[in-house]
Amino acid sequence: MALERTLTELDHVRLLNLLRRDATGDRLPAQLQAVGDLLDACAIVPSRQVAADVVTMGSEVLVEDPQTGQRSTLTLCYPADAEPALGRVSVLSPVGAALLGLRAGGTAEWSTPTGDLKAAVVLAILFQPEASGDYAA
């Protein structure tokens, strides 16, 4: 995972708390390690200063599979709000972790549970809470 990512202070704190809740001692479950690595290596900015082209929690993005050209609209959410069939992906899922903090034009890469490598290019940020003035989403 390329770790040139930007997170808001609020997203960083909330995700850190979410991971701490699921950690066993000092160890994260393997499926959460990508998010843990991201939190350790990202740039952190105040919500009011995050660029409008960055995928934050609650962002709706248009992505394209570079192999098939298939486009999808996805919304990055917390696990309790995830509904993959409706395009609402958990930040703790492989695709959600790969999208978090990317800029429009960036490529999210992740492995599926079967070990296949997948990718999606972020074509556009259709909605970002911070860009619409919601700094506490």
N, CA, C and O atoms as CSV, one atom per row, in Angstrom:
chain,resi,resn,atom,element,x,y,z
A,1,MET,N,N,0.852,-1.183,0.000
A,1,MET,CA,C,0.000,0.000,0.000
A,1,MET,C,C,0.889,1.235,0.000
A,1,MET,O,O,1.768,1.366,0.852
A,2,ALA,N,N,0.672,2.131,-0.935
A,2,ALA,CA,C,1.392,3.394,-0.928
A,2,ALA,C,C,0.867,4.214,0.240
A,2,ALA,O,O,-0.345,4.351,0.412
A,3,LEU,N,N,1.765,4.755,1.036
A,3,LEU,CA,C,1.322,5.436,2.244
A,3,LEU,C,C,1.403,6.954,2.126
A,3,LEU,O,O,1.608,7.644,3.124
A,4,GLU,N,N,1.246,7.470,0.928
A,4,GLU,CA,C,1.145,8.902,0.733
A,4,GLU,C,C,-0.324,9.258,0.876
A,4,GLU,O,O,-1.012,9.519,-0.112
A,5,ARG,N,N,-0.799,9.266,2.115
A,5,ARG,CA,C,-2.217,9.453,2.394
A,5,ARG,C,C,-2.403,10.606,3.362
A,5,ARG,O,O,-1.504,10.949,4.130
A,6,THR,N,N,-3.593,11.199,3.310
A,6,THR,CA,C,-3.952,12.291,4.206
A,6,THR,C,C,-5.235,11.919,4.935
A,6,THR,O,O,-6.210,11.491,4.319
A,7,LEU,N,N,-5.224,12.087,6.255
A,7,LEU,CA,C,-6.419,11.861,7.068
A,7,LEU,C,C,-6.708,13.109,7.878
A,7,LEU,O,O,-5.798,13.858,8.234
A,8,THR,N,N,-7.984,13.326,8.165
A,8,THR,CA,C,-8.330,14.421,9.063
A,8,THR,C,C,-8.018,13.981,10.495
A,8,THR,O,O,-7.965,12.789,10.797
A,9,GLU,N,N,-7.816,14.961,11.361
A,9,GLU,CA,C,-7.561,14.644,12.773
A,9,GLU,C,C,-8.700,13.817,13.353
A,9,GLU,O,O,-8.466,12.852,14.081
A,10,LEU,N,N,-9.939,14.197,13.028
A,10,LEU,CA,C,-11.106,13.502,13.568
A,10,LEU,C,C,-11.168,12.061,13.066
A,10,LEU,O,O,-11.405,11.145,13.854
A,11,ASP,N,N,-10.955,11.847,11.754
A,11,ASP,CA,C,-10.954,10.479,11.226
A,11,ASP,C,C,-9.852,9.656,11.882
A,11,ASP,O,O,-10.062,8.493,12.228
A,12,HIS,N,N,-8.687,10.255,12.049
A,12,HIS,CA,C,-7.559,9.547,12.653
A,12,HIS,C,C,-7.892,9.094,14.071
A,12,HIS,O,O,-7.663,7.937,14.424
A,13,VAL,N,N,-8.426,9.992,14.876
A,13,VAL,CA,C,-8.770,9.661,16.265
A,13,VAL,C,C,-9.854,8.584,16.320
A,13,VAL,O,O,-9.740,7.622,17.080
A,14,ARG,N,N,-10.894,8.748,15.522
A,14,ARG,CA,C,-11.992,7.769,15.541
A,14,ARG,C,C,-11.519,6.386,15.092
A,14,ARG,O,O,-11.901,5.377,15.683
A,15,LEU,N,N,-10.700,6.338,14.063
A,15,LEU,CA,C,-10.212,5.045,13.574
A,15,LEU,C,C,-9.232,4.412,14.551
A,15,LEU,O,O,-9.235,3.195,14.735
A,16,LEU,N,N,-8.405,5.221,15.168
A,16,LEU,CA,C,-7.480,4.704,16.180
A,16,LEU,C,C,-8.266,4.083,17.334
A,16,LEU,O,O,-7.911,3.006,17.812
A,17,ASN,N,N,-9.314,4.743,17.781
A,17,ASN,CA,C,-10.159,4.201,18.844
A,17,ASN,C,C,-10.856,2.914,18.409
A,17,ASN,O,O,-10.977,1.977,19.198
A,18,LEU,N,N,-11.310,2.864,17.167
A,18,LEU,CA,C,-11.956,1.668,16.632
A,18,LEU,C,C,-10.971,0.494,16.615
A,18,LEU,O,O,-11.328,-0.624,16.988
A,19,LEU,N,N,-9.755,0.746,16.189
A,19,LEU,CA,C,-8.746,-0.319,16.151
A,19,LEU,C,C,-8.350,-0.765,17.556
A,19,LEU,O,O,-8.180,-1.957,17.810
A,20,ARG,N,N,-8.209,0.181,18.450
A,20,ARG,CA,C,-7.850,-0.178,19.835
A,20,ARG,C,C,-8.907,-1.075,20.459
A,20,ARG,O,O,-8.584,-1.978,21.231
A,21,ARG,N,N,-10.165,-0.829,20.127
A,21,ARG,CA,C,-11.252,-1.639,20.662
A,21,ARG,C,C,-11.144,-3.083,20.172
A,21,ARG,O,O,-11.468,-4.019,20.902
A,22,ASP,N,N,-10.681,-3.255,18.916
A,22,ASP,CA,C,-10.595,-4.592,18.325
A,22,ASP,C,C,-9.244,-5.266,18.518
A,22,ASP,O,O,-9.076,-6.426,18.143
A,23,ALA,N,N,-8.280,-4.556,19.097
A,23,ALA,CA,C,-6.935,-5.120,19.276
A,23,ALA,C,C,-6.915,-6.127,20.421
A,23,ALA,O,O,-7.689,-6.032,21.374
A,24,THR,N,N,-6.021,-7.078,20.299
A,24,THR,CA,C,-5.789,-8.053,21.359
A,24,THR,C,C,-4.412,-7.744,21.929
A,24,THR,O,O,-3.393,-8.012,21.293
A,25,GLY,N,N,-4.388,-7.182,23.124
A,25,GLY,CA,C,-3.105,-6.741,23.677
A,25,GLY,C,C,-2.560,-5.629,22.797
A,25,GLY,O,O,-3.248,-4.643,22.536
A,26,ASP,N,N,-1.340,-5.787,22.347
A,26,ASP,CA,C,-0.713,-4.807,21.455
A,26,ASP,C,C,-0.837,-5.188,19.992
A,26,ASP,O,O,-0.260,-4.521,19.133
A,27,ARG,N,N,-1.575,-6.241,19.691
A,27,ARG,CA,C,-1.639,-6.753,18.323
A,27,ARG,C,C,-3.004,-6.522,17.691
A,27,ARG,O,O,-4.049,-6.683,18.321
A,28,LEU,N,N,-2.951,-6.140,16.431
A,28,LEU,CA,C,-4.182,-5.990,15.655
A,28,LEU,C,C,-4.471,-7.287,14.921
A,28,LEU,O,O,-3.546,-7.972,14.486
A,29,PRO,N,N,-5.743,-7.632,14.780
A,29,PRO,CA,C,-6.062,-8.768,13.907
A,29,PRO,C,C,-5.511,-8.492,12.505
A,29,PRO,O,O,-5.466,-7.342,12.069
A,30,ALA,N,N,-5.098,-9.536,11.808
A,30,ALA,CA,C,-4.462,-9.386,10.497
A,30,ALA,C,C,-5.299,-8.553,9.535
A,30,ALA,O,O,-4.750,-7.753,8.777
A,31,GLN,N,N,-6.622,-8.726,9.551
A,31,GLN,CA,C,-7.463,-8.006,8.603
A,31,GLN,C,C,-7.512,-6.507,8.887
A,31,GLN,O,O,-7.962,-5.739,8.035
A,32,LEU,N,N,-7.059,-6.073,10.066
A,32,LEU,CA,C,-7.072,-4.648,10.403
A,32,LEU,C,C,-5.689,-4.002,10.274
A,32,LEU,O,O,-5.545,-2.793,10.458
A,33,GLN,N,N,-4.685,-4.802,9.963
A,33,GLN,CA,C,-3.313,-4.306,9.934
A,33,GLN,C,C,-3.115,-3.201,8.903
A,33,GLN,O,O,-2.354,-2.265,9.149
A,34,ALA,N,N,-3.790,-3.290,7.745
A,34,ALA,CA,C,-3.639,-2.257,6.712
A,34,ALA,C,C,-4.085,-0.893,7.233
A,34,ALA,O,O,-3.440,0.119,6.960
A,35,VAL,N,N,-5.182,-0.866,7.980
A,35,VAL,CA,C,-5.657,0.404,8.540
A,35,VAL,C,C,-4.682,0.888,9.616
A,35,VAL,O,O,-4.381,2.079,9.690
A,36,GLY,N,N,-4.195,-0.021,10.439
A,36,GLY,CA,C,-3.211,0.345,11.456
A,36,GLY,C,C,-1.951,0.930,10.835
A,36,GLY,O,O,-1.424,1.928,11.327
A,37,ASP,N,N,-1.465,0.317,9.758
A,37,ASP,CA,C,-0.274,0.826,9.071
A,37,ASP,C,C,-0.535,2.216,8.499
A,37,ASP,O,O,0.322,3.097,8.570
A,38,LEU,N,N,-1.714,2.400,7.936
A,38,LEU,CA,C,-2.084,3.699,7.375
A,38,LEU,C,C,-2.108,4.775,8.457
A,38,LEU,O,O,-1.604,5.878,8.248
A,39,LEU,N,N,-2.691,4.459,9.607
A,39,LEU,CA,C,-2.762,5.439,10.696
A,39,LEU,C,C,-1.377,5.829,11.195
A,39,LEU,O,O,-1.158,6.958,11.633
A,40,ASP,N,N,-0.443,4.881,11.123
A,40,ASP,CA,C,0.927,5.158,11.573
A,40,ASP,C,C,1.706,6.022,10.592
A,40,ASP,O,O,2.646,6.710,10.990
A,41,ALA,N,N,1.328,5.999,9.313
A,41,ALA,CA,C,2.173,6.620,8.294
A,41,ALA,C,C,1.537,7.773,7.527
A,41,ALA,O,O,2.163,8.314,6.616
A,42,CYS,N,N,0.323,8.161,7.865
A,42,CYS,CA,C,-0.374,9.185,7.084
A,42,CYS,C,C,-0.026,10.598,7.541
A,42,CYS,O,O,0.506,10.807,8.631
A,43,ALA,N,N,-0.336,11.545,6.689
A,43,ALA,CA,C,-0.295,12.955,7.073
A,43,ALA,C,C,-1.638,13.268,7.735
A,43,ALA,O,O,-2.686,12.845,7.246
A,44,ILE,N,N,-1.609,14.001,8.834
A,44,ILE,CA,C,-2.834,14.324,9.568
A,44,ILE,C,C,-3.053,15.829,9.499
A,44,ILE,O,O,-2.155,16.614,9.805
A,45,VAL,N,N,-4.268,16.225,9.091
A,45,VAL,CA,C,-4.593,17.644,8.961
A,45,VAL,C,C,-5.906,17.937,9.678
A,45,VAL,O,O,-6.735,17.040,9.828
A,46,PRO,N,N,-6.111,19.175,10.122
A,46,PRO,CA,C,-7.407,19.543,10.684
A,46,PRO,C,C,-8.495,19.390,9.615
A,46,PRO,O,O,-8.241,19.598,8.429
A,47,SER,N,N,-9.695,19.030,10.041
A,47,SER,CA,C,-10.801,18.813,9.105
A,47,SER,C,C,-11.024,20.004,8.181
A,47,SER,O,O,-11.317,19.828,6.998
A,48,ARG,N,N,-10.890,21.200,8.708
A,48,ARG,CA,C,-11.131,22.402,7.901
A,48,ARG,C,C,-10.053,22.632,6.846
A,48,ARG,O,O,-10.234,23.451,5.944
A,49,GLN,N,N,-8.931,21.915,6.954
A,49,GLN,CA,C,-7.829,22.126,6.021
A,49,GLN,C,C,-7.617,20.976,5.040
A,49,GLN,O,O,-6.708,21.039,4.212
A,50,VAL,N,N,-8.437,19.927,5.116
A,50,VAL,CA,C,-8.258,18.809,4.196
A,50,VAL,C,C,-8.683,19.233,2.788
A,50,VAL,O,O,-9.707,19.892,2.609
A,51,ALA,N,N,-7.890,18.850,1.807
A,51,ALA,CA,C,-8.214,19.177,0.416
A,51,ALA,C,C,-9.501,18.470,-0.005
A,51,ALA,O,O,-9.793,17.370,0.464
A,52,ALA,N,N,-10.253,19.094,-0.874
A,52,ALA,CA,C,-11.546,18.554,-1.310
A,52,ALA,C,C,-11.398,17.314,-2.189
A,52,ALA,O,O,-12.386,16.633,-2.467
A,53,ASP,N,N,-10.171,17.012,-2.632
A,53,ASP,CA,C,-9.967,15.840,-3.493
A,53,ASP,C,C,-9.399,14.640,-2.740
A,53,ASP,O,O,-8.838,13.729,-3.350
A,54,VAL,N,N,-9.545,14.639,-1.400
A,54,VAL,CA,C,-9.064,13.548,-0.554
A,54,VAL,C,C,-10.251,12.719,-0.068
A,54,VAL,O,O,-11.272,13.269,0.343
A,55,VAL,N,N,-10.112,11.399,-0.115
A,55,VAL,CA,C,-11.157,10.495,0.371
A,55,VAL,C,C,-11.102,10.474,1.900
A,55,VAL,O,O,-10.131,10.001,2.491
A,56,THR,N,N,-12.152,10.991,2.526
A,56,THR,CA,C,-12.279,10.980,3.986
A,56,THR,C,C,-13.457,10.081,4.355
A,56,THR,O,O,-14.181,9.607,3.480
A,57,MET,N,N,-13.642,9.851,5.648
A,57,MET,CA,C,-14.786,9.064,6.092
A,57,MET,C,C,-16.069,9.769,5.653
A,57,MET,O,O,-16.219,10.978,5.832
A,58,GLY,N,N,-16.986,8.999,5.078
A,58,GLY,CA,C,-18.246,9.557,4.600
A,58,GLY,C,C,-18.185,10.041,3.162
A,58,GLY,O,O,-19.196,10.475,2.609
A,59,SER,N,N,-17.006,9.969,2.550
A,59,SER,CA,C,-16.877,10.410,1.161
A,59,SER,C,C,-17.547,9.426,0.212
A,59,SER,O,O,-17.519,8.213,0.424
A,60,GLU,N,N,-18.146,9.974,-0.837
A,60,GLU,CA,C,-18.692,9.174,-1.923
A,60,GLU,C,C,-17.762,9.367,-3.114
A,60,GLU,O,O,-17.501,10.497,-3.528
A,61,VAL,N,N,-17.264,8.265,-3.663
A,61,VAL,CA,C,-16.269,8.347,-4.729
A,61,VAL,C,C,-16.708,7.556,-5.952
A,61,VAL,O,O,-17.417,6.556,-5.848
A,62,LEU,N,N,-16.274,8.024,-7.103
A,62,LEU,CA,C,-16.467,7.296,-8.350
A,62,LEU,C,C,-15.146,6.612,-8.655
A,62,LEU,O,O,-14.116,7.271,-8.803
A,63,VAL,N,N,-15.178,5.285,-8.749
A,63,VAL,CA,C,-13.958,4.515,-9.014
A,63,VAL,C,C,-14.131,3.708,-10.296
A,63,VAL,O,O,-15.246,3.422,-10.732
A,64,GLU,N,N,-12.992,3.352,-10.883
A,64,GLU,CA,C,-13.003,2.541,-12.093
A,64,GLU,C,C,-11.990,1.425,-11.969
A,64,GLU,O,O,-10.852,1.653,-11.559
A,65,ASP,N,N,-12.401,0.222,-12.320
A,65,ASP,CA,C,-11.506,-0.925,-12.364
A,65,ASP,C,C,-10.630,-0.752,-13.607
A,65,ASP,O,O,-11.155,-0.724,-14.720
A,66,PRO,N,N,-9.306,-0.636,-13.446
A,66,PRO,CA,C,-8.452,-0.392,-14.606
A,66,PRO,C,C,-8.389,-1.576,-15.577
A,66,PRO,O,O,-8.021,-1.395,-16.738
A,67,GLN,N,N,-8.736,-2.761,-15.129
A,67,GLN,CA,C,-8.718,-3.925,-16.019
A,67,GLN,C,C,-9.984,-4.034,-16.860
A,67,GLN,O,O,-9.921,-4.367,-18.044
A,68,THR,N,N,-11.127,-3.756,-16.253
A,68,THR,CA,C,-12.402,-3.960,-16.957
A,68,THR,C,C,-13.061,-2.663,-17.418
A,68,THR,O,O,-13.931,-2.682,-18.288
A,69,GLY,N,N,-12.648,-1.539,-16.837
A,69,GLY,CA,C,-13.286,-0.266,-17.140
A,69,GLY,C,C,-14.606,-0.063,-16.420
A,69,GLY,O,O,-15.257,0.966,-16.601
A,70,GLN,N,N,-15.013,-1.040,-15.595
A,70,GLN,CA,C,-16.271,-0.925,-14.863
A,70,GLN,C,C,-16.159,0.179,-13.815
A,70,GLN,O,O,-15.185,0.258,-13.066
A,71,ARG,N,N,-17.177,1.021,-13.787
A,71,ARG,CA,C,-17.222,2.126,-12.822
A,71,ARG,C,C,-18.226,1.815,-11.727
A,71,ARG,O,O,-19.257,1.184,-11.963
A,72,SER,N,N,-17.901,2.274,-10.517
A,72,SER,CA,C,-18.782,2.091,-9.363
A,72,SER,C,C,-18.733,3.340,-8.508
A,72,SER,O,O,-17.741,4.070,-8.496
A,73,THR,N,N,-19.818,3.570,-7.798
A,73,THR,CA,C,-19.863,4.634,-6.808
A,73,THR,C,C,-19.831,3.971,-5.443
A,73,THR,O,O,-20.663,3.115,-5.142
A,74,LEU,N,N,-18.868,4.366,-4.614
A,74,LEU,CA,C,-18.696,3.795,-3.286
A,74,LEU,C,C,-18.711,4.896,-2.246
A,74,LEU,O,O,-18.240,6.005,-2.499
A,75,THR,N,N,-19.253,4.594,-1.077
A,75,THR,CA,C,-19.229,5.509,0.060
A,75,THR,C,C,-18.439,4.852,1.168
A,75,THR,O,O,-18.741,3.727,1.566
A,76,LEU,N,N,-17.433,5.538,1.671
A,76,LEU,CA,C,-16.582,5.014,2.733
A,76,LEU,C,C,-17.239,5.264,4.087
A,76,LEU,O,O,-17.534,6.407,4.436
A,77,CYS,N,N,-17.469,4.195,4.851
A,77,CYS,CA,C,-18.199,4.337,6.108
A,77,CYS,C,C,-17.574,3.478,7.209
A,77,CYS,O,O,-16.648,2.701,6.977
A,78,TYR,N,N,-18.112,3.649,8.401
A,78,TYR,CA,C,-17.697,2.823,9.537
A,78,TYR,C,C,-18.388,1.468,9.437
A,78,TYR,O,O,-19.427,1.355,8.785
A,79,PRO,N,N,-17.828,0.438,10.072
A,79,PRO,CA,C,-18.372,-0.923,9.934
A,79,PRO,C,C,-19.872,-1.044,10.200
A,79,PRO,O,O,-20.557,-1.779,9.489
A,80,ALA,N,N,-20.387,-0.354,11.187
A,80,ALA,CA,C,-21.810,-0.469,11.535
A,80,ALA,C,C,-22.723,0.028,10.416
A,80,ALA,O,O,-23.889,-0.360,10.350
A,81,ASP,N,N,-22.199,0.887,9.537
A,81,ASP,CA,C,-23.009,1.469,8.462
A,81,ASP,C,C,-22.775,0.809,7.108
A,81,ASP,O,O,-23.383,1.196,6.110
A,82,ALA,N,N,-21.896,-0.186,7.076
A,82,ALA,CA,C,-21.531,-0.825,5.799
A,82,ALA,C,C,-22.692,-1.617,5.210
A,82,ALA,O,O,-23.360,-2.378,5.909
A,83,GLU,N,N,-22.919,-1.426,3.921
A,83,GLU,CA,C,-23.885,-2.190,3.137
A,83,GLU,C,C,-23.277,-2.350,1.748
A,83,GLU,O,O,-23.618,-1.605,0.829
A,84,PRO,N,N,-22.369,-3.328,1.590
A,84,PRO,CA,C,-21.640,-3.466,0.320
A,84,PRO,C,C,-22.544,-3.522,-0.912
A,84,PRO,O,O,-22.180,-2.982,-1.957
A,85,ALA,N,N,-23.691,-4.150,-0.817
A,85,ALA,CA,C,-24.587,-4.250,-1.970
A,85,ALA,C,C,-25.087,-2.876,-2.422
A,85,ALA,O,O,-25.487,-2.698,-3.572
A,86,LEU,N,N,-25.058,-1.912,-1.504
A,86,LEU,CA,C,-25.489,-0.544,-1.817
A,86,LEU,C,C,-24.304,0.389,-2.054
A,86,LEU,O,O,-24.481,1.600,-2.190
A,87,GLY,N,N,-23.092,-0.178,-2.102
A,87,GLY,CA,C,-21.904,0.629,-2.333
A,87,GLY,C,C,-21.340,1.286,-1.095
A,87,GLY,O,O,-20.449,2.130,-1.195
A,88,ARG,N,N,-21.844,0.916,0.077
A,88,ARG,CA,C,-21.339,1.469,1.339
A,88,ARG,C,C,-20.299,0.503,1.903
A,88,ARG,O,O,-20.646,-0.536,2.465
A,89,VAL,N,N,-19.010,0.856,1.746
A,89,VAL,CA,C,-17.924,-0.042,2.131
A,89,VAL,C,C,-17.298,0.389,3.450
A,89,VAL,O,O,-17.051,1.572,3.687
A,90,SER,N,N,-17.050,-0.589,4.291
A,90,SER,CA,C,-16.424,-0.341,5.584
A,90,SER,C,C,-14.967,0.058,5.397
A,90,SER,O,O,-14.258,-0.496,4.558
A,91,VAL,N,N,-14.543,1.013,6.180
A,91,VAL,CA,C,-13.142,1.424,6.181
A,91,VAL,C,C,-12.237,0.276,6.635
A,91,VAL,O,O,-11.042,0.275,6.337
A,92,LEU,N,N,-12.797,-0.700,7.352
A,92,LEU,CA,C,-12.000,-1.828,7.810
A,92,LEU,C,C,-11.931,-2.960,6.786
A,92,LEU,O,O,-11.228,-3.947,7.003
A,93,SER,N,N,-12.653,-2.826,5.675
A,93,SER,CA,C,-12.560,-3.818,4.602
A,93,SER,C,C,-11.312,-3.523,3.778
A,93,SER,O,O,-10.793,-2.407,3.826
A,94,PRO,N,N,-10.825,-4.498,3.029
A,94,PRO,CA,C,-9.640,-4.237,2.195
A,94,PRO,C,C,-9.816,-3.072,1.225
A,94,PRO,O,O,-8.908,-2.254,1.080
A,95,VAL,N,N,-10.962,-2.983,0.563
A,95,VAL,CA,C,-11.167,-1.877,-0.382
A,95,VAL,C,C,-11.310,-0.553,0.357
A,95,VAL,O,O,-10.798,0.467,-0.104
A,96,GLY,N,N,-11.993,-0.551,1.490
A,96,GLY,CA,C,-12.144,0.683,2.267
A,96,GLY,C,C,-10.816,1.213,2.759
A,96,GLY,O,O,-10.540,2.407,2.647
A,97,ALA,N,N,-9.993,0.335,3.302
A,97,ALA,CA,C,-8.669,0.744,3.781
A,97,ALA,C,C,-7.811,1.264,2.636
A,97,ALA,O,O,-7.020,2.190,2.819
A,98,ALA,N,N,-7.966,0.668,1.454
A,98,ALA,CA,C,-7.179,1.093,0.297
A,98,ALA,C,C,-7.612,2.470,-0.217
A,98,ALA,O,O,-6.795,3.198,-0.782
A,99,LEU,N,N,-8.876,2.834,-0.030
A,99,LEU,CA,C,-9.387,4.122,-0.495
A,99,LEU,C,C,-9.087,5.271,0.460
A,99,LEU,O,O,-8.847,6.395,0.020
A,100,LEU,N,N,-9.098,5.003,1.749
A,100,LEU,CA,C,-8.974,6.053,2.766
A,100,LEU,C,C,-7.717,6.894,2.559
A,100,LEU,O,O,-6.605,6.372,2.486
A,101,GLY,N,N,-7.920,8.196,2.469
A,101,GLY,CA,C,-6.807,9.131,2.387
A,101,GLY,C,C,-6.233,9.335,0.997
A,101,GLY,O,O,-5.345,10.168,0.814
A,102,LEU,N,N,-6.725,8.586,0.011
A,102,LEU,CA,C,-6.253,8.777,-1.369
A,102,LEU,C,C,-6.792,10.083,-1.942
A,102,LEU,O,O,-7.813,10.602,-1.490
A,103,ARG,N,N,-6.096,10.598,-2.933
A,103,ARG,CA,C,-6.575,11.759,-3.676
A,103,ARG,C,C,-7.232,11.291,-4.969
A,103,ARG,O,O,-6.928,10.210,-5.472
A,104,ALA,N,N,-8.122,12.098,-5.496
A,104,ALA,CA,C,-8.699,11.812,-6.808
A,104,ALA,C,C,-7.540,11.635,-7.791
A,104,ALA,O,O,-6.578,12.403,-7.786
A,105,GLY,N,N,-7.656,10.609,-8.630
A,105,GLY,CA,C,-6.588,10.273,-9.562
A,105,GLY,C,C,-5.690,9.165,-9.052
A,105,GLY,O,O,-4.952,8.553,-9.823
A,106,GLY,N,N,-5.751,8.901,-7.740
A,106,GLY,CA,C,-4.941,7.850,-7.141
A,106,GLY,C,C,-5.529,6.472,-7.395
A,106,GLY,O,O,-6.693,6.334,-7.771
A,107,THR,N,N,-4.706,5.461,-7.183
A,107,THR,CA,C,-5.144,4.087,-7.384
A,107,THR,C,C,-5.125,3.338,-6.065
A,107,THR,O,O,-4.093,3.264,-5.398
A,108,ALA,N,N,-6.261,2.788,-5.696
A,108,ALA,CA,C,-6.389,1.938,-4.512
A,108,ALA,C,C,-6.044,0.516,-4.937
A,108,ALA,O,O,-6.516,0.047,-5.973
A,109,GLU,N,N,-5.229,-0.172,-4.149
A,109,GLU,CA,C,-4.867,-1.557,-4.428
A,109,GLU,C,C,-5.075,-2.374,-3.165
A,109,GLU,O,O,-4.742,-1.929,-2.067
A,110,TRP,N,N,-5.633,-3.586,-3.326
A,110,TRP,CA,C,-5.898,-4.451,-2.187
A,110,TRP,C,C,-5.936,-5.898,-2.634
A,110,TRP,O,O,-6.018,-6.197,-3.825
A,111,SER,N,N,-5.876,-6.788,-1.658
A,111,SER,CA,C,-6.012,-8.223,-1.923
A,111,SER,C,C,-7.379,-8.678,-1.455
A,111,SER,O,O,-7.861,-8.250,-0.406
A,112,THR,N,N,-8.001,-9.548,-2.237
A,112,THR,CA,C,-9.284,-10.126,-1.855
A,112,THR,C,C,-9.026,-11.250,-0.857
A,112,THR,O,O,-7.884,-11.679,-0.694
A,113,PRO,N,N,-10.073,-11.730,-0.186
A,113,PRO,CA,C,-9.883,-12.858,0.754
A,113,PRO,C,C,-9.283,-14.102,0.077
A,113,PRO,O,O,-8.664,-14.929,0.747
A,114,THR,N,N,-9.461,-14.237,-1.238
A,114,THR,CA,C,-8.894,-15.386,-1.950
A,114,THR,C,C,-7.464,-15.126,-2.418
A,114,THR,O,O,-6.831,-16.003,-3.007
A,115,GLY,N,N,-6.949,-13.906,-2.153
A,115,GLY,CA,C,-5.576,-13.588,-2.514
A,115,GLY,C,C,-5.413,-12.893,-3.855
A,115,GLY,O,O,-4.293,-12.560,-4.243
A,116,ASP,N,N,-6.513,-12.668,-4.575
A,116,ASP,CA,C,-6.428,-11.951,-5.851
A,116,ASP,C,C,-6.122,-10.484,-5.593
A,116,ASP,O,O,-6.623,-9.899,-4.633
A,117,LEU,N,N,-5.300,-9.892,-6.448
A,117,LEU,CA,C,-5.009,-8.471,-6.344
A,117,LEU,C,C,-6.036,-7.694,-7.145
A,117,LEU,O,O,-6.340,-8.039,-8.287
A,118,LYS,N,N,-6.565,-6.650,-6.544
A,118,LYS,CA,C,-7.565,-5.791,-7.181
A,118,LYS,C,C,-7.081,-4.348,-7.122
A,118,LYS,O,O,-6.234,-3.992,-6.303
A,119,ALA,N,N,-7.632,-3.533,-8.002
A,119,ALA,CA,C,-7.289,-2.113,-8.022
A,119,ALA,C,C,-8.501,-1.307,-8.486
A,119,ALA,O,O,-9.381,-1.817,-9.179
A,120,ALA,N,N,-8.522,-0.053,-8.089
A,120,ALA,CA,C,-9.557,0.879,-8.527
A,120,ALA,C,C,-8.953,2.274,-8.559
A,120,ALA,O,O,-8.306,2.705,-7.605
A,121,VAL,N,N,-9.171,2.968,-9.659
A,121,VAL,CA,C,-8.710,4.346,-9.794
A,121,VAL,C,C,-9.818,5.260,-9.291
A,121,VAL,O,O,-10.975,5.117,-9.687
A,122,VAL,N,N,-9.468,6.195,-8.422
A,122,VAL,CA,C,-10.436,7.171,-7.925
A,122,VAL,C,C,-10.585,8.244,-9.003
A,122,VAL,O,O,-9.717,9.103,-9.166
A,123,LEU,N,N,-11.697,8.180,-9.733
A,123,LEU,CA,C,-11.933,9.137,-10.811
A,123,LEU,C,C,-12.387,10.488,-10.282
A,123,LEU,O,O,-12.004,11.530,-10.814
A,124,ALA,N,N,-13.209,10.469,-9.227
A,124,ALA,CA,C,-13.749,11.723,-8.695
A,124,ALA,C,C,-14.253,11.519,-7.274
A,124,ALA,O,O,-14.683,10.428,-6.897
A,125,ILE,N,N,-14.191,12.578,-6.508
A,125,ILE,CA,C,-14.833,12.626,-5.194
A,125,ILE,C,C,-16.179,13.298,-5.440
A,125,ILE,O,O,-16.239,14.501,-5.693
A,126,LEU,N,N,-17.253,12.524,-5.365
A,126,LEU,CA,C,-18.584,13.054,-5.636
A,126,LEU,C,C,-19.133,13.833,-4.448
A,126,LEU,O,O,-19.907,14.776,-4.608
A,127,PHE,N,N,-18.717,13.420,-3.252
A,127,PHE,CA,C,-19.133,14.098,-2.020
A,127,PHE,C,C,-18.057,13.852,-0.972
A,127,PHE,O,O,-17.580,12.730,-0.798
A,128,GLN,N,N,-17.687,14.917,-0.282
A,128,GLN,CA,C,-16.782,14.806,0.867
A,128,GLN,C,C,-17.398,15.663,1.967
A,128,GLN,O,O,-17.658,16.847,1.752
A,129,PRO,N,N,-17.637,15.076,3.154
A,129,PRO,CA,C,-18.288,15.855,4.216
A,129,PRO,C,C,-17.609,17.194,4.506
A,129,PRO,O,O,-18.280,18.215,4.655
A,130,GLU,N,N,-16.295,17.187,4.586
A,130,GLU,CA,C,-15.567,18.410,4.945
A,130,GLU,C,C,-15.725,19.480,3.870
A,130,GLU,O,O,-15.840,20.663,4.191
A,131,ALA,N,N,-15.733,19.084,2.607
A,131,ALA,CA,C,-15.883,20.059,1.526
A,131,ALA,C,C,-17.273,20.707,1.545
A,131,ALA,O,O,-17.461,21.818,1.049
A,132,SER,N,N,-18.239,19.993,2.126
A,132,SER,CA,C,-19.599,20.556,2.207
A,132,SER,C,C,-19.830,21.296,3.525
A,132,SER,O,O,-20.942,21.739,3.811
A,133,GLY,N,N,-18.770,21.426,4.320
A,133,GLY,CA,C,-18.873,22.178,5.573
A,133,GLY,C,C,-19.174,21.344,6.793
A,133,GLY,O,O,-19.361,21.894,7.879
A,134,ASP,N,N,-19.226,20.014,6.649
A,134,ASP,CA,C,-19.486,19.131,7.786
A,134,ASP,C,C,-18.154,18.651,8.340
A,134,ASP,O,O,-17.547,17.730,7.793
A,135,TYR,N,N,-17.703,19.262,9.406
A,135,TYR,CA,C,-16.384,18.945,9.978
A,135,TYR,C,C,-16.468,17.928,11.109
A,135,TYR,O,O,-15.445,17.596,11.709
A,136,ALA,N,N,-17.653,17.430,11.412
A,136,ALA,CA,C,-17.811,16.490,12.517
A,136,ALA,C,C,-18.451,15.196,12.068
A,136,ALA,O,O,-18.932,14.427,12.901
A,137,ALA,N,N,-18.469,14.937,10.775
A,137,ALA,CA,C,-19.117,13.729,10.254
A,137,ALA,C,C,-18.408,12.471,10.706
A,137,ALA,O,O,-18.825,11.367,10.355
